[in-house]
Amino acid sequence: MAENADRRPTELEEGTQAPRSGRPTPADEQLSAIRAFVDEEVGAYLATHAEHLYPDRLVARLRGLGAFGAAVSESYGGGNWPAPGTARLSYELARGWQSLAGLVGTHLKLCRLVERHGTAEQRTAWLAPMARGEQVFARAYHEQGVPHPAQLRTRVHADGRLYGRKGWVTNARHADRIVAIARAGDATVAVLTDPGRPGVEIGPELPRPGMLGISLAEVTFTGYEFDPDEDVLGGRGHDLTEALRTYDLTSYVARALGSADAVYEAALRHVRAAMGGRSPQARGAVNLRMGELTTCRAVMRTVWQSTTGTRPSLTSGEAKVFCTSALQELVRNAALLCGGAGYAGGEAALGRHYRDALALPIIGVPSDTLLSHIGDEALA
Ligand SMILES: Cc1cc2nc3c(=O)[nH]c(=O)nc-3n(C[C@H](O)[C@H](O)[C@H](O)COP(=O)(O)OP(=O)(O)OC[C@H]3O[C@@H](n4cnc5c(N)ncnc54)[C@H](O)[C@@H]3O)c2cc1C
């Protein structure tokens, strides 16, 4: 049997292929190049570089591949990909390394925010360097125990400066700009901050089991001075309270599927190479486990597909809850199937996906919070 004879492409992969009727679009070609970069370079990089160090080389390659501009309009030099396209980008990067998907995904969400809410001057000044990846943005939104933007503790004080602390900021240490969400009077505003200027303190790297390489740190604003017209997204007092209460979690679903596919491939490779000459009992157990993995991945893919199209049957929240939880089981079962090689040595990427997968049900919106909303709506 050929090595990959039974490997069916996922829906996400199919989306990178040329449409039957015509040539591949520039977006298809760009996505294929990113897919090749993940296949050929990311694993090789991780095999020879410490996982906790910032991957300058990979970030430079992503810049060259136009990944940072995917969500930006063509008039600012971007690829103008709609949300399903950028979810496919998240999927591809997650197949290689969740940390890269986190870095690029955060930046792309901020590109969309700037495009949607920025003034004409801000869009002109910010979006072109964002699209080129010359200005990579991070976001300082979340505060623990604050369920609603109107209750944020980070505030613009009467002196016009920004004060407050954000607990977890992805890429805090290497971002060129950090968008901080804060209360200013009765409005929730997004302040564009320059982490190199006084009034922004980046804390030490937060210890964690996974999502390494791209920094994760607290950011404290200690009286950051800014221009309320130029540096507040949408201009002085532009209120984002309602905009911040609507969210799309499809990129996290795509990221779960990306890890699932990578883990599945690793398990399949290992089993094919290592199972010759095993006892019938071992082969039977492996078949069952492989069947379980295959079914789990297929259901995850179906769940993903159910969030797309004109009449999705699942919300992105429901799909995120399911797929991030299914991934935990899939990656545990794959590790079991590979034995020692699933934990150390042979299939080292599997261990990394396992550690990274632990964060997925938490980030964005935690699964329990989503389930509680889903239950609320069902009861209503
Ligand atoms: C790797 C990583 C990267 C991150 N990157 C960023 C970033 O770049 N920018 C940023 O702003 N933030 C970031 N975060 C923060 C992230 O968004 C929050 O950790 C996440 O939203 C969960 O919030 P919390 O930690 O305050 O958990 P809590 O709100 O304290 O929730 C903990 C648990 O309490 C329960 N719970 C809380 N509220 C409810 C509710 N309403 N209904 C039901 N149950 C509830 C649930 O069981 C929940 O899982 C990151 C976090 C991680 C781990």
The ligand as an SDF file (V2000), in Angstrom:
LIG
                    3D

 53 58  0  0  0  0  0  0  0  0999 V2000
   -2.0290   30.7280   26.1920 C   0  0  0  0  0  0  0  0  0  0  0  0
   -2.9150   31.9100   26.4830 C   0  0  0  0  0  0  0  0  0  0  0  0
   -2.8640   33.0150   25.6490 C   0  0  0  0  0  0  0  0  0  0  0  0
   -3.6570   34.1330   25.9290 C   0  0  0  0  0  0  0  0  0  0  0  0
   -3.5270   35.2570   25.1450 N   0  0  0  0  0  0  0  0  0  0  0  0
   -4.2550   36.3480   25.4210 C   0  0  0  0  0  0  0  0  0  0  0  0
   -4.0730   37.5690   24.6570 C   0  0  0  0  0  0  0  0  0  0  0  0
   -3.2640   37.6430   23.7310 O   0  0  0  0  0  0  0  0  0  0  0  0
   -4.8050   38.6530   25.0090 N   0  0  0  0  0  0  0  0  0  0  0  0
   -5.7130   38.6220   26.0240 C   0  0  0  0  0  0  0  0  0  0  0  0
   -6.3600   39.6290   26.2760 O   0  0  0  0  0  0  0  0  0  0  0  0
   -5.9050   37.4820   26.7700 N   0  0  0  0  0  0  0  0  0  0  0  0
   -5.1880   36.3650   26.4920 C   0  0  0  0  0  0  0  0  0  0  0  0
   -5.3600   35.2290   27.2540 N   0  0  0  0  0  0  0  0  0  0  0  0
   -6.3470   35.2340   28.3350 C   0  0  0  0  0  0  0  0  0  0  0  0
   -7.5420   34.3580   27.9930 C   0  0  0  0  0  0  0  0  0  0  0  0
   -8.3750   35.0280   27.0790 O   0  0  0  0  0  0  0  0  0  0  0  0
   -8.2480   34.0110   29.3040 C   0  0  0  0  0  0  0  0  0  0  0  0
   -7.3700   33.1890   30.0520 O   0  0  0  0  0  0  0  0  0  0  0  0
   -9.5500   33.2870   29.0580 C   0  0  0  0  0  0  0  0  0  0  0  0
  -10.4790   34.1510   28.4760 O   0  0  0  0  0  0  0  0  0  0  0  0
  -10.1050   32.7530   30.3670 C   0  0  0  0  0  0  0  0  0  0  0  0
  -10.2430   33.7670   31.3090 O   0  0  0  0  0  0  0  0  0  0  0  0
   -9.7150   33.5650   32.7970 P   0  0  0  0  0  0  0  0  0  0  0  0
   -8.3420   32.9790   32.7140 O   0  0  0  0  0  0  0  0  0  0  0  0
   -9.8600   34.8500   33.5080 O   0  0  0  0  0  0  0  0  0  0  0  0
  -10.6440   32.4800   33.4100 O   0  0  0  0  0  0  0  0  0  0  0  0
  -11.8890   32.7210   34.3700 P   0  0  0  0  0  0  0  0  0  0  0  0
  -12.8070   33.7330   33.8010 O   0  0  0  0  0  0  0  0  0  0  0  0
  -11.3500   32.9390   35.7420 O   0  0  0  0  0  0  0  0  0  0  0  0
  -12.6110   31.3470   34.2570 O   0  0  0  0  0  0  0  0  0  0  0  0
  -12.0990   30.1850   34.8530 C   0  0  0  0  0  0  0  0  0  0  0  0
  -13.2020   29.1870   34.9140 C   0  0  0  0  0  0  0  0  0  0  0  0
  -14.2660   29.6910   35.7260 O   0  0  0  0  0  0  0  0  0  0  0  0
  -15.5150   29.3000   35.2130 C   0  0  0  0  0  0  0  0  0  0  0  0
  -16.2680   30.4710   34.7250 N   0  0  0  0  0  0  0  0  0  0  0  0
  -15.8810   31.7520   34.7380 C   0  0  0  0  0  0  0  0  0  0  0  0
  -16.8560   32.5500   34.2280 N   0  0  0  0  0  0  0  0  0  0  0  0
  -17.8790   31.7510   33.9120 C   0  0  0  0  0  0  0  0  0  0  0  0
  -19.1780   31.9790   33.3680 C   0  0  0  0  0  0  0  0  0  0  0  0
  -19.6060   33.1910   33.0280 N   0  0  0  0  0  0  0  0  0  0  0  0
  -19.9590   30.9160   33.1600 N   0  0  0  0  0  0  0  0  0  0  0  0
  -19.5400   29.6610   33.4800 C   0  0  0  0  0  0  0  0  0  0  0  0
  -18.3390   29.3890   34.0000 N   0  0  0  0  0  0  0  0  0  0  0  0
  -17.5200   30.4160   34.2260 C   0  0  0  0  0  0  0  0  0  0  0  0
  -15.1780   28.3640   34.0450 C   0  0  0  0  0  0  0  0  0  0  0  0
  -15.0620   27.0460   34.5290 O   0  0  0  0  0  0  0  0  0  0  0  0
  -13.8430   28.8780   33.5880 C   0  0  0  0  0  0  0  0  0  0  0  0
  -13.1250   27.9250   32.8120 O   0  0  0  0  0  0  0  0  0  0  0  0
   -4.5590   34.1210   27.0210 C   0  0  0  0  0  0  0  0  0  0  0  0
   -4.6120   32.9830   27.8530 C   0  0  0  0  0  0  0  0  0  0  0  0
   -3.8100   31.8940   27.5930 C   0  0  0  0  0  0  0  0  0  0  0  0
   -3.8820   30.7130   28.5080 C   0  0  0  0  0  0  0  0  0  0  0  0
  1  2  1  0
  2  3  1  0
  2 52  2  0
  3  4  2  0
  4  5  1  0
  4 50  1  0
  5  6  2  0
  6  7  1  0
  6 13  1  0
  7  8  2  0
  7  9  1  0
  9 10  1  0
 10 11  2  0
 10 12  1  0
 12 13  2  0
 13 14  1  0
 14 15  1  0
 14 50  1  0
 15 16  1  0
 16 17  1  0
 16 18  1  0
 18 19  1  0
 18 20  1  0
 20 21  1  0
 20 22  1  0
 22 23  1  0
 23 24  1  0
 24 25  2  0
 24 26  1  0
 24 27  1  0
 27 28  1  0
 28 29  2  0
 28 30  1  0
 28 31  1  0
 31 32  1  0
 32 33  1  0
 33 34  1  0
 33 48  1  0
 34 35  1  0
 35 36  1  0
 35 46  1  0
 36 37  1  0
 36 45  1  0
 37 38  2  0
 38 39  1  0
 39 40  1  0
 39 45  2  0
 40 41  1  0
 40 42  2  0
 42 43  1  0
 43 44  2  0
 44 45  1  0
 46 47  1  0
 46 48  1  0
 48 49  1  0
 50 51  2  0
 51 52  1  0
 52 53  1  0
M  END
$$$$
